[in-house]
Structure formats: structure tokens, C-alpha cells
Amino acid sequence: MLTDDYHPLKGKRLEVLKADGSVVKELDPKLDDATLLSIYRTMVLTRLADDKAVKLQRQGRLGAYPPTKGQEASQIGPAVAMEKDDWTVWAFRELGNLIHRGVPLWRLYLYWMGNEEGSNYVEGQRITPSAVPVGSQIPHSVGIAYAARSRKERTAVVCYFGDGGTSEGEFHEGLNFAGVWKTPNVFICQNNQWAISVPRSRQTAADTIAQKAIAYGFPGIQVDGNDVLAMYIATNEALERARNGEGPTLIESYTYRMGDHTTSDDATRYRLEKELEEWAQKDPIKRFRTYLVNRGLWDDAKETALNEELAAFVEEAVKKAEAYPRPTLEDTFKFTYEKMPEELEEQLAALRDDLGKEG
């Protein structure tokens, strides 16, 4: 098992794909060409869609947004390993996972434009809405996994959170419950080195985040989060353990946030340019592209064609999101509760009265 060979106390980090595009042969998952090209397409689409979202926010056409640049492999590798009936429980920086699992890009843009209709995914998709409060989604993921186990479903739940989330009580409560009840959870901590302006060194005195799993009684593993193949095989093994009733796994995806925490942040105030330049050399998309070129699956002409195709696709997604009917003031009252409380009915009546007077 990978979690034995790369036990977090051994100080080894799982890496399959090297910077020069070569692979560790004994770890190569041997994915077919179509799957490899699909992975690359989603990685490029995620990067372009993310870049567009930042520009839209700067233009006042989209609300505060959390850039995902640099973390594409951390999100898409696990998505490839997941099955249709598995759950994605995400925080807010998991764009690549959602795109690969079929959430329409225009709906994701719609959500960040402030329209909750953007959280209304395709029927049957097992993906929860975004959970912006840090760490709050972790116990939810355990509850979903516990329910799936009780129903005897062969279902696993992938839960994402950041390194900052490990300092929250929900992290302990969720992982402790998961360990005790052996729920089919795969916890993925996207350790991107910074929780807003707080560095990883201030989150925990532990050498790794992965080793925290030991205290909860289940395996943990630190993975090169900029290596899409490593993230795939680590998650694939963890998902199999979960589906077979062997309990949860904690995966620490060792990666880097290339952009600001959100578009409300300015990372230059707390992060050195030298650090950014060093991590830019480990860009997950460049590394995977080199691998595809070495295998004879990719070239400059294909790269140009793909970028043109996806740029047009992104623009169409923006148009569709911006053309969608905007939420109204009344929606705030109508859709907060299943049945509107009496006090809200009174407030809505007062609002309608005031709006009538203005007219």
C-alpha cells in the first residue's frame, strides 16, 4: 500500500511525474491516451476559466473570487479517480474537480456572480454547494459518508479543505468521527502553503499535515500536489479502501497558490516574489504537458488549437451566466427557509408596500 511505503513519519512524499516529464516506472498508473488527453484538456480549461474569473471580478462583473491557479493537478487527479456515485464536498477553491465531474462552467460563474442558482447542479450530480466558512464542510462530508455506509452503498466521499482548515475544530471533530466509525471518506488537504496571510509554519508544529491522520487511527500520505498522476493514484487507492469498508484516508496535497487568496487579497504584502518564482517552475500544467510531448501525444499545433477552442468555450459560458435572470430582493425571503417564518412574511409584506410606494 502507498500509505505504508510513503508513511508520513518516513519523510517521503509521493511523486510519480518528474519535472522533466519522465515517470517513476513502478508507480506509473498506465492511463490510456484518451484519459491522459482528457486530463490535460480539463487542466487547461480550469486555468483559462480561472484567469477569466479574475478578470471578470476586476471589471465588476463577478463578486469576490478565490483563484485556483497552480492547484489544478490537486483537484483534477482525484476527480479522475472518482466514480459517478462518489461525492465531492468542496470548500471554494476546487474549480478543476467540479469541471471534470461535469458541473457546467456557466453555473459556476453564476454562483460567483452572487446567484445561488449557480449551486443548482445537474440532477443526480453528487456535489455539495460551496462552503466558504473555513472547515465547516468537513463534518458534513463525514455525515454523508456515514449515511452512505448505513445504506450499504458502495460510495466514497471526497472532502477538500485547505491547510488553514486543519486549525479549525471541525477538522478534529470530523476526522475523529470518521476514524471511530470507519466512514468511507477521503480527506484532501490542499496545503498551498498560505491560509490567506498565515504561512503553513504557523498552522501546526507537525512536520506534515498528513501525519495528523495517525492520531485518528487511519492512514495519511503526503503527495506532490502539482503531480496529477500522483494525486490520481493516491486518491484511487484511498477510494478503494473507502469503498471496501476499510475506512478513511487523509491526503496532504503539497501544492502552492500562485494567485491571491481571493480577489479581495493582495499576496504581495506577505509573500516574497522569489518564493512565487520558485513554485512557478513546478507548474502542474507545464509538467504534464512535457510528459504528453515526450509520449508523442502533444505538440505546439495541438496546444494552439486547444487554447483557441477553450477560450471560445469560456467566453460562451460567461455570456450564458450574464444573461441568466438576476435574483430579486424577494428571493432572499422566499428561499431562505423551506417554509417562510411569520416574521419574514411580515418583512416581505413591508418590503412590497415600500416598493409600491416608490413606484
C-alpha positions in Angstrom: 0.0 0.0 0.0 1.1 3.5 -0.8 0.3 4.7 2.7 2.8 2.1 4.0 5.5 2.9 1.6 5.0 6.6 2.0 4.1 6.7 5.6 4.1 10.3 6.7 6.6 9.6 9.5 9.1 8.3 6.9 9.5 11.8 5.5 8.7 10.6 1.9 6.4 12.5 -0.5 4.7 10.6 -3.3 5.8 11.7 -6.7 5.1 9.9 -10.0 5.7 12.6 -12.6 9.1 14.3 -12.5 9.8 17.9 -13.7 11.4 16.6 -16.9 8.2 14.7 -17.9 9.5 11.3 -17.0 7.7 8.9 -14.7 8.7 6.6 -11.9 8.0 3.4 -13.8 6.8 1.2 -10.9 4.3 3.9 -10.0 3.0 4.7 -13.5 -0.8 4.3 -13.4 -0.7 3.5 -17.2 -3.7 5.5 -18.1 -4.8 5.2 -21.7 -4.1 8.0 -24.1 -7.7 9.3 -24.3 -7.8 9.7 -20.5 -4.4 11.5 -20.4 -5.6 13.9 -23.1 -8.9 14.5 -21.2 -6.9 15.3 -18.1 -4.8 17.8 -19.9 -7.8 19.4 -21.5 -9.5 19.9 -18.2 -6.4 21.3 -16.6 -6.0 23.9 -19.4 -9.8 24.7 -19.3 -9.5 25.2 -15.5 -6.6 27.6 -15.9 -8.3 29.6 -18.6 -11.6 29.7 -16.7 -9.9 30.8 -13.6 -8.0 33.6 -15.3 -11.2 34.8 -16.9 -13.0 34.8 -13.5 -10.3 37.1 -12.0 -10.6 39.5 -14.9 -14.4 39.5 -14.6 -14.1 40.4 -10.9 -11.7 43.2 -11.7 -14.3 44.5 -14.2 -17.0 44.4 -11.6 -18.9 41.6 -13.4 -18.3 39.0 -10.8 -18.0 39.0 -7.0 -15.1 38.1 -4.7 -13.4 35.1 -6.2 -10.7 32.6 -5.0 -8.1 32.0 -7.7 -7.1 28.3 -8.2 -4.0 28.8 -10.5 -1.3 26.3 -9.6 -3.7 23.8 -7.9 -5.2 22.2 -11.0 -3.4 18.8 -10.5 -4.5 18.7 -6.9 -8.2 18.9 -8.0 -8.3 17.0 -11.3 -6.2 14.0 -10.3 -8.7 13.0 -7.6 -11.6 13.7 -9.9 -10.4 11.2 -12.5 -10.2 8.5 -9.8 -13.8 9.2 -8.6 -16.9 7.3 -9.8 -20.2 8.8 -10.6 -21.8 7.9 -7.3 -18.9 9.3 -5.2 -19.4 12.7 -3.5 -17.4 15.9 -3.9 -17.7 18.0 -0.7 -15.7 21.2 -1.6 -14.7 24.4 0.1 -14.3 27.1 -2.5 -11.1 26.6 -4.5 -11.9 23.3 -6.3 -12.8 24.5 -9.7 -11.0 21.8 -11.6 -12.7 18.9 -9.7 -16.1 20.4 -10.4 -15.4 21.0 -14.1 -14.1 17.5 -14.6 -17.1 16.0 -12.9 -19.4 17.8 -15.2 -20.6 20.9 -13.5 -21.4 23.5 -16.2 -18.8 26.3 -16.2 -21.5 28.9 -16.7 -23.2 27.8 -13.5 -20.0 28.1 -11.5 -19.6 31.7 -12.9 -23.3 32.3 -11.9 -22.5 31.3 -8.3 -19.6 33.7 -8.1 -21.8 36.4 -9.6 -23.9 36.1 -6.4 -26.7 34.0 -7.8 -27.4 30.9 -5.7 -29.0 29.3 -8.8 -25.4 28.6 -9.7 -25.4 25.9 -6.9 -28.2 24.1 -8.6 -26.1 21.5 -10.5 -27.2 18.8 -12.9 -29.7 16.5 -11.3 -28.0 13.5 -9.8 -24.6 15.0 -9.5 -23.2 14.2 -6.1 -21.6 17.6 -5.4 -22.4 19.8 -2.4 -22.6 23.6 -2.6 -19.5 25.6 -1.8 -18.7 26.0 1.9 -16.9 29.3 2.4 -16.7 29.2 6.2 -13.4 27.5 6.8 -13.6 23.8 7.7 -17.3 23.8 8.1 -17.8 21.2 5.3 -15.6 18.5 6.9 -18.3 17.2 9.4 -20.9 17.4 6.6 -18.7 15.1 4.5 -18.5 12.6 7.3 -22.2 12.7 7.8 -22.8 12.0 4.1 -20.3 9.1 4.3 -21.9 7.7 7.4 -25.3 7.7 5.7 -23.9 6.0 2.6 -22.4 3.3 4.8 -25.6 2.8 6.7 -27.5 2.4 3.4 -24.8 -0.1 2.3 -23.9 2.0 -0.8 -20.6 1.4 -2.4 -20.0 5.2 -2.3 -17.0 7.3 -1.1 -16.9 10.9 -0.2 -14.0 13.2 -1.2 -13.7 16.2 1.0 -11.5 19.2 0.2 -10.1 21.8 2.6 -7.0 24.0 2.9 -4.1 23.9 5.4 -5.9 26.7 7.3 -8.9 24.4 7.8 -6.7 22.0 9.8 -6.6 24.6 12.6 -10.4 24.6 13.0 -12.3 22.4 15.4 -14.4 20.9 12.6 -11.2 19.3 11.3 -10.7 17.4 14.6 -14.4 16.6 15.1 -14.8 15.3 11.5 -11.7 13.2 11.3 -12.2 11.8 14.8 -15.7 10.7 14.0 -14.5 9.3 10.6 -11.8 7.3 12.3 -14.0 5.9 15.1 -16.8 4.8 12.6 -14.5 3.9 9.7 -16.6 6.0 7.3 -15.8 5.9 3.6 -14.1 9.3 3.5 -11.1 10.6 1.5 -9.9 13.9 3.1 -7.8 16.0 0.8 -6.0 18.9 2.3 -4.8 21.3 -0.3 -1.7 22.5 1.5 -1.0 25.6 -0.7 1.4 27.0 1.9 -0.7 30.0 2.8 -4.1 30.4 4.6 -4.7 34.0 3.5 -1.6 35.6 5.0 -0.8 32.9 7.6 2.1 30.6 6.4 2.0 26.9 6.8 4.6 27.1 9.6 2.1 28.9 11.8 -0.7 26.4 11.3 0.9 23.4 13.0 4.2 22.3 14.6 3.8 18.9 12.9 6.3 18.1 10.2 3.4 17.3 7.8 -0.3 17.6 7.8 -0.6 14.0 6.6 0.8 12.6 9.9 -2.3 14.0 11.7 -4.2 11.0 10.4 -2.2 8.8 12.7 -3.9 10.2 15.8 -7.3 9.5 14.3 -6.4 5.9 13.6 -6.3 5.8 9.8 -3.7 6.2 7.0 -2.3 9.5 5.9 0.0 10.3 2.9 1.7 13.4 1.6 1.6 13.8 -2.1 3.2 16.2 -4.6 0.1 18.2 -5.3 1.5 19.5 -8.6 1.8 16.0 -10.0 -1.6 15.0 -11.4 -0.6 11.3 -11.7 0.5 11.1 -8.1 -2.8 12.7 -7.0 -4.7 10.2 -9.1 -3.0 7.1 -7.8 -3.1 8.2 -4.1 -6.8 9.1 -4.4 -7.6 5.9 -6.3 -6.1 3.7 -3.6 -7.9 5.7 -0.9 -11.2 5.5 -2.7 -10.8 1.7 -3.0 -10.1 1.4 0.7 -13.2 3.6 1.5 -15.5 1.5 -0.8 -14.2 -1.7 0.7 -15.2 -0.7 4.2 -11.6 -0.1 5.3 -12.2 3.5 6.5 -10.9 6.9 5.7 -7.6 8.3 4.4 -6.0 11.8 4.7 -4.2 13.0 1.7 -2.0 16.1 2.0 -1.6 17.7 -1.4 1.6 19.6 -1.2 1.0 22.4 -3.6 1.1 26.2 -4.0 -1.4 29.0 -4.5 0.0 31.1 -7.4 -2.6 33.8 -7.1 -4.1 35.8 -4.2 -6.2 34.1 -1.5 -9.2 35.8 -3.1 -9.6 38.8 -5.3 -10.0 40.8 -2.1 -6.5 39.9 -1.0 -3.0 41.2 -2.0 -0.5 38.4 -1.6 2.5 40.8 -2.4 2.0 42.2 1.1 3.1 39.0 2.8 4.7 36.7 0.2 8.2 37.1 -1.4 8.5 37.2 -5.2 11.3 34.7 -5.0 9.0 32.1 -3.5 6.5 32.6 -6.3 9.2 32.3 -8.9 10.4 29.0 -7.4 7.0 27.5 -7.4 6.3 28.7 -11.0 9.0 26.2 -12.1 6.8 23.4 -10.7 3.7 24.5 -12.6 1.5 21.3 -12.8 0.2 22.1 -16.3 3.7 22.6 -17.8 4.9 19.4 -16.2 2.1 17.3 -17.5 2.4 18.9 -21.0 6.1 17.9 -21.1 5.0 14.3 -20.2 2.5 14.3 -23.1 5.0 15.7 -25.5 7.6 13.1 -24.5 4.9 10.4 -25.2 4.2 11.8 -28.7 0.7 12.8 -27.7 1.1 16.6 -27.9 2.7 19.4 -29.9 2.6 23.2 -30.4 -0.1 23.0 -33.1 -2.4 21.0 -30.8 -1.7 23.4 -28.0 -2.7 26.4 -30.1 -5.9 24.7 -31.3 -6.9 23.7 -27.8 -6.3 27.2 -26.4 -8.4 28.7 -29.1 -11.2 26.2 -28.6 -11.3 26.6 -24.9 -11.0 30.4 -24.9 -14.2 30.5 -27.0 -15.9 28.0 -24.7 -15.1 30.2 -21.7 -16.5 33.3 -23.4 -19.7 31.4 -24.2 -20.0 30.4 -20.5 -19.6 34.0 -19.4 -22.3 35.1 -21.8 -24.8 32.5 -20.6 -24.1 33.3 -17.0 -24.5 37.0 -17.5 -27.8 36.5 -19.5 -29.3 34.5 -16.7 -32.1 36.3 -14.8 -30.8 38.0 -11.7 -32.1 37.2 -8.3 -34.7 39.5 -6.8 -35.0 41.0 -3.3 -38.0 38.8 -2.8 -35.8 35.7 -3.4 -34.0 36.4 -0.2 -37.2 35.9 1.7 -38.7 33.1 -0.4 -35.7 30.7 -0.4 -34.0 31.1 2.9 -36.4 28.6 4.6 -38.5 25.7 3.3 -41.5 27.4 4.9 -41.2 31.2 5.4 -41.4 32.1 9.1 -44.1 34.6 10.2 -41.6 37.4 10.9 -40.2 37.1 7.4 -43.7 37.1 5.9 -44.3 40.4 7.7 -41.0 41.8 6.5 -41.7 40.8 2.9 -45.1 42.4 3.1 -43.5 45.6 4.3 -40.9 45.5 1.5 -43.6 45.1 -1.1 -45.5 48.0 0.5 -42.4 50.2 0.4 -41.6 49.2 -3.2 -45.2 50.0 -4.2 -44.9 53.5 -2.7 -41.7 54.1 -4.6 -43.4 53.2 -7.8 
